[in-house]
């Protein structure tokens, strides 16, 4: 039997994670097979994923009825179902977590999306979820908003694993990296251990091209050099951002400040490529996977992309290739008058909204099921 291309990603230092979690995935044995046969190293979840899992099929209806008859509210039912799924996924991944000395094998669980701009609320909710799930291979997902970054710093100082999510821009990524070092430094200053604390910075990719490509299309209709440059950049901005982000991460890891912390047992914050499902049907289905394979990285893929990679992936170390060209792409984007910081701020706001809406919709669905169960 040929080795799965997903499994071969590990030989280049990248861990494939699955951006999906559901009761069916757990009970069918599919998650266990992905871990065993394809080298799956982790699972990420978000409110949109749980909306699809809980709200659109009957897998949870029995538990919803049972909890409703015990007098639980919709919020309490959501909490119970969420914790059960995350705990079971964490238990399936625990052998990998132990075997890899706590470097991989994580399940990510996001704080409520309404807390995206609430520092204190995010800290309290992250602590609550950390205690509720009670698994060492849990990562709490905290949005990388300006309000989320100090919450992230505090949680790292407390020894809680964090997945910083909804990152789109390089300046924000640098702020997150600095907060990670600050949290570790505070913890070290108190004489607390740094070993085993884990974090990833989730850099969202395909959404960048979804927003920038129409701007480039408009410019490419112009005559002359400007139109030619715009046409050449289409579909290349997200990958360029990722390559530059990785170069920045390598500089941080090589820096004196991290080396001191590493001497105390700290581990680097890995970059995680998110939003890697191709949204433009004109692009290859593995567009946001193949160019971004490199050491100490994670790629969390939706199930469709994971399946496609197993079928026809061609892993090779490509992440550090073409860095000068990637930087040139970002320079030319600015020369065309496209403000990438403005683009990424818009993407952040839209990203939060994309989680708030399904979260609210799921709570409404649970309310309806709760009423039906009691009726």
HELIX and SHEET records of a PDB file:
HELIX    1   1 UNK A    5  UNK A    8  1                                   4    
HELIX    2   2 UNK A    9  UNK A   12  5                                   4    
HELIX    3   3 UNK A   23  UNK A   27  1                                   5    
HELIX    4   4 UNK A   30  UNK A   38  1                                   9    
HELIX    5   5 UNK A   47  UNK A   55  1                                   9    
HELIX    6   6 UNK A   61  UNK A   69  1                                   9    
HELIX    7   7 UNK A   74  UNK A   99  1                                  26    
HELIX    8   8 UNK A  113  UNK A  115  5                                   3    
HELIX    9   9 UNK A  119  UNK A  133  1                                  15    
HELIX   10  10 UNK A  146  UNK A  157  1                                  12    
HELIX   11  11 UNK A  170  UNK A  189  1                                  20    
HELIX   12  12 UNK A  206  UNK A  220  1                                  15    
HELIX   13  13 UNK A  225  UNK A  233  1                                   9    
HELIX   14  14 UNK A  237  UNK A  254  1                                  18    
HELIX   15  15 UNK A  256  UNK A  263  1                                   8    
HELIX   16  16 UNK A  287  UNK A  290  1                                   4    
HELIX   17  17 UNK A  303  UNK A  312  1                                  10    
HELIX   18  18 UNK A  323  UNK A  335  1                                  13    
HELIX   19  19 UNK A  340  UNK A  374  1                                  35    
SHEET    1   A 9 UNK A  14  UNK A  18  0                                        
SHEET    2   A 9 UNK A  42  UNK A  43  1                                        
SHEET    3   A 9 UNK A 106  UNK A 110  1                                        
SHEET    4   A 9 UNK A 138  UNK A 143  1                                        
SHEET    5   A 9 UNK A 162  UNK A 167  1                                        
SHEET    6   A 9 UNK A 199  UNK A 204  1                                        
SHEET    7   A 9 UNK A 270  UNK A 274  1                                        
SHEET    8   A 9 UNK A 297  UNK A 301  1                                        
SHEET    9   A 9 UNK A  14  UNK A  18  1                                        
END                                                                             
